[in-house]
Amino acid sequence: MEDFQEFVMFNTQEIVMEKIHLDPGQKVELSKISPTEIPEFSIDRKDAEEKFLQLNSEIEKLQELLYAEHKHQLLVVLQAMDTGGKDGVIRHVFDRVNPQGVRVANFKVPTNIELDHDYLWRIHKQTPAKGEIVIFNRSHYEDVLVVRVHNLVSREVWSKRYTHINSFEKLLHDEGTTILKFYLHIDKDEQRNRLEARLNDPSKQWKFNPGDIKERELWNDYIEAYEDVIEKTNTEYAPWFIIPANRKWYRNLVIASILVDKMKGLKMKFPDPIFAPQEVIIK
């Protein structure tokens, strides 16, 4: 478990992240990773929420810089079990960014036109352009998750897709895209609580899908599929992060921390003006 977790440690001045990466092909056992929080670390919720606001402000500034520099692009992939919190991450972590430079791409059941093409065709069209952040709410990984669990194609077909996906992400990386992939890790009890909350709240009933109950029966199959996905597609150029997501505030804090760290690492700067500002006179 410790070989793949992100330890986020706080002091009064800054956030320091120790990253312990999964080696290629190393086994992942989600049952041994706490979905509540990292066992070796805890933080007071009030302090966490204050720190999150600071990170939110940093993300806002870094996104503006990314957009202005027009050199880098950032792809954020969100995957989770039903009710895992993908929408919540988008709403909270990215709530202060400029919509001009940020876009959300949702991947639902493929259309007939999409099914007439290879499974990555609809994905590639949604990848970020220079200066842009794109958030995948679900992604190309559905084609080795849902497709596998529901036997929509044979094992011979979906098992080859890990290699396709790694090559696809390597292409994006080589062309300047920073890729961050987050698996929002909740347990089955938390999923039940969230489904019941949706069912009992009139303002959330629109989010409840009776089909989610059927999918819940396949929990173990999905966990096995996710473990294979993370093992086989975790690379230096497109890393996976397993985010403890039972506590929403903690989930948001850890993701925001990683985003700030990665965006700062791009060492961006505002472009130089193509004119002499001191010579411009506005009357």
C-alpha positions in Angstrom: 0.0 0.0 0.0 2.7 2.5 1.0 4.5 2.0 -2.3 1.7 3.8 -4.1 0.3 6.4 -1.8 0.7 10.1 -1.8 1.8 11.4 1.6 0.7 15.0 2.1 2.3 16.7 5.1 1.5 20.1 6.4 3.4 22.7 8.4 2.5 26.3 9.0 4.3 27.5 5.9 3.8 25.1 3.0 2.6 21.8 1.7 5.3 19.2 1.1 4.4 16.1 -0.9 6.5 13.0 -0.7 5.8 10.9 -3.8 6.3 7.2 -3.6 5.7 5.9 -7.1 4.5 2.5 -8.1 7.0 0.5 -10.1 5.8 -0.6 -13.5 3.9 -3.8 -13.1 3.8 -3.7 -9.4 0.7 -5.2 -7.9 -2.1 -2.9 -6.5 -4.5 -4.2 -3.8 -7.2 -1.5 -3.3 -8.5 -3.4 -0.3 -5.3 -2.6 1.6 -5.5 1.1 0.9 -7.6 3.2 3.2 -10.3 5.2 1.5 -10.8 7.4 4.5 -7.3 8.9 4.7 -3.7 7.9 4.6 -3.1 6.0 7.9 0.3 7.6 8.6 -1.2 11.1 8.3 -4.1 13.1 9.6 -5.1 16.8 9.5 -7.8 18.8 11.3 -10.6 19.6 8.9 -10.7 23.3 9.7 -7.0 23.6 8.9 -7.4 21.5 5.8 -10.2 23.7 4.5 -8.2 26.9 5.1 -5.2 25.3 3.2 -7.5 24.2 0.4 -8.7 27.8 -0.1 -5.0 28.9 -0.5 -4.4 26.1 -3.0 -7.6 27.1 -4.9 -6.1 30.6 -5.2 -2.9 29.2 -6.5 -4.6 27.0 -9.0 -6.5 30.1 -10.3 -3.2 31.9 -10.8 -1.4 29.0 -12.3 -4.2 28.3 -14.8 -4.1 32.0 -15.9 -0.4 31.6 -16.4 -0.8 28.4 -18.4 -3.4 30.0 -20.6 -1.3 33.1 -21.2 2.0 31.3 -21.9 0.2 29.0 -24.4 2.9 26.5 -24.3 1.8 23.6 -22.0 -1.5 21.6 -21.8 -2.8 19.7 -18.8 -5.1 16.7 -18.9 -6.7 15.6 -15.7 -8.4 12.1 -15.7 -11.0 11.3 -13.1 -12.1 7.8 -12.5 -14.1 6.3 -9.7 -16.9 3.9 -8.8 -20.4 5.4 -8.9 -20.8 8.2 -6.4 -17.0 8.4 -6.1 -17.0 12.2 -6.3 -15.8 13.1 -9.8 -18.4 15.9 -10.1 -17.5 17.2 -6.7 -13.8 17.4 -7.6 -14.6 19.4 -10.7 -16.9 21.7 -8.8 -14.6 22.4 -5.8 -11.1 22.1 -7.1 -11.6 24.0 -10.2 -14.3 26.5 -9.0 -12.1 29.6 -9.4 -10.5 28.9 -12.8 -11.3 31.0 -15.9 -13.7 29.0 -18.1 -11.9 30.3 -21.1 -9.0 28.0 -20.5 -10.7 25.0 -18.8 -13.0 22.4 -20.3 -14.8 19.3 -19.0 -15.2 16.3 -21.3 -17.8 13.7 -20.3 -17.6 10.2 -21.8 -20.9 8.4 -21.6 -22.2 5.4 -23.6 -20.7 5.7 -27.1 -22.9 6.9 -29.9 -23.4 4.9 -33.1 -21.0 7.1 -34.9 -18.4 6.7 -32.2 -18.9 2.9 -32.3 -18.1 3.0 -36.0 -14.6 4.2 -35.1 -11.8 2.9 -32.9 -12.5 3.4 -29.2 -9.8 6.2 -28.9 -11.3 8.3 -31.7 -13.8 10.1 -29.5 -11.1 10.6 -26.8 -8.4 12.2 -29.0 -10.8 14.9 -30.1 -11.2 16.1 -26.5 -7.6 16.3 -25.5 -6.3 19.7 -24.4 -4.9 22.3 -26.8 -1.9 24.5 -25.8 -2.8 26.7 -22.8 -5.8 24.6 -21.9 -6.8 22.3 -19.0 -9.2 19.5 -19.9 -10.8 17.4 -17.2 -12.0 13.9 -18.3 -15.1 12.9 -16.3 -14.6 9.2 -17.0 -12.3 8.6 -19.9 -10.8 6.1 -22.3 -10.4 3.8 -19.3 -14.1 2.9 -19.6 -13.0 0.7 -22.5 -11.0 -1.5 -20.1 -13.5 -1.2 -17.2 -17.2 -1.2 -18.2 -16.4 -3.1 -21.4 -14.6 -5.7 -19.4 -17.0 -6.1 -16.5 -20.0 -6.4 -18.8 -18.3 -8.6 -21.4 -19.1 -6.2 -24.2 -16.0 -7.4 -26.0 -13.8 -10.4 -25.6 -10.8 -10.6 -23.2 -8.7 -10.9 -26.3 -9.9 -7.5 -27.4 -9.8 -5.5 -24.2 -6.6 -7.0 -22.9 -4.7 -5.4 -25.8 -6.0 -1.9 -24.9 -3.6 -1.3 -22.0 -0.8 -1.2 -24.6 -2.8 1.1 -26.9 -3.6 3.4 -24.0 0.0 3.6 -22.8 1.1 4.5 -26.4 -1.7 7.1 -26.7 -0.7 8.8 -23.5 3.0 8.7 -24.5 2.1 10.5 -27.7 0.2 13.2 -25.7 3.1 13.5 -23.3 5.7 13.8 -26.1 3.6 16.5 -27.7 3.7 18.6 -24.4 0.7 17.4 -22.4 1.0 16.9 -18.7 -1.2 14.0 -17.7 -2.5 13.4 -14.1 -4.8 10.5 -13.5 -6.8 10.2 -10.2 -8.7 7.2 -9.0 -11.1 8.4 -6.3 -11.1 5.6 -3.8 -14.2 5.0 -1.7 -15.4 1.9 0.0 -18.7 0.1 -0.5 -20.3 1.4 2.7 -19.6 5.0 1.7 -21.1 4.3 -1.7 -24.3 3.0 0.0 -24.5 6.1 2.1 -24.1 8.4 -0.9 -26.7 6.5 -2.9 -29.2 6.7 0.0 -28.5 10.4 0.4 -29.4 10.9 -3.3 -32.5 8.8 -3.0 -33.7 10.7 0.1 -33.0 14.2 -1.0 -35.4 15.7 -3.6 -32.7 18.1 -4.8 -30.4 15.1 -5.5 -32.9 12.5 -6.8 -32.2 13.5 -10.4 -28.7 12.1 -9.9 -30.0 8.8 -8.8 -30.0 6.1 -11.4 -31.7 2.7 -10.5 -29.1 1.1 -12.7 -26.5 2.1 -10.1 -27.9 -0.6 -7.9 -27.2 -3.2 -10.5 -23.7 -1.9 -11.0 -23.1 -2.0 -7.3 -23.6 -5.8 -7.4 -20.5 -5.9 -9.7 -18.4 -4.1 -7.1 -15.7 -6.8 -6.8 -15.5 -7.1 -10.6 -14.9 -3.4 -10.9 -12.3 -3.4 -8.2 -10.4 -6.2 -9.9 -10.6 -4.2 -13.2 -9.4 -1.0 -11.6 -6.4 -2.8 -10.0 -5.4 -4.1 -13.4 -5.9 -0.7 -15.0 -3.7 1.0 -12.4 -1.0 -1.7 -12.5 -0.8 -1.8 -16.3 -1.1 2.0 -17.2 0.8 3.7 -14.4 3.8 5.3 -16.1 6.2 8.1 -15.4 4.7 10.2 -18.1 1.0 9.5 -17.1 1.0 8.6 -13.4 -2.0 7.3 -11.4 -2.8 8.7 -8.0 -5.0 6.7 -5.6 -7.0 9.4 -3.7 -8.6 8.5 -0.3 -12.1 9.9 -1.2 -14.5 8.9 1.6 -13.9 12.3 3.1 -14.7 14.9 0.4 -12.7 17.7 2.0 -9.6 15.5 2.3 -10.0 14.3 -1.3 -10.2 17.9 -2.6 -7.2 18.9 -0.6 -4.9 16.1 -1.8 -5.9 16.6 -5.5 -5.4 20.4 -5.3 -2.0 19.8 -3.7 -0.9 17.6 -6.5 -2.2 20.0 -9.2 -0.4 22.9 -7.7 2.8 20.9 -7.4 2.7 19.7 -11.0 1.8 23.1 -12.5 4.5 24.8 -10.6 6.9 22.2 -11.9 6.2 23.5 -15.5 8.1 26.7 -14.5 5.7 28.8 -16.6 6.1 32.5 -17.1 4.0 35.2 -18.8 5.1 35.9 -22.4 7.1 39.0 -23.1 5.1 41.7 -24.8 5.7 42.2 -28.5 5.8 46.0 -28.0 7.5 48.4 -25.7 5.0 49.1 -22.9 6.8 52.2 -21.7 6.3 53.8 -25.1 2.6 53.4 -25.2 0.6 56.5 -24.3 -3.1 56.2 -23.6 -4.9 59.5 -24.0 
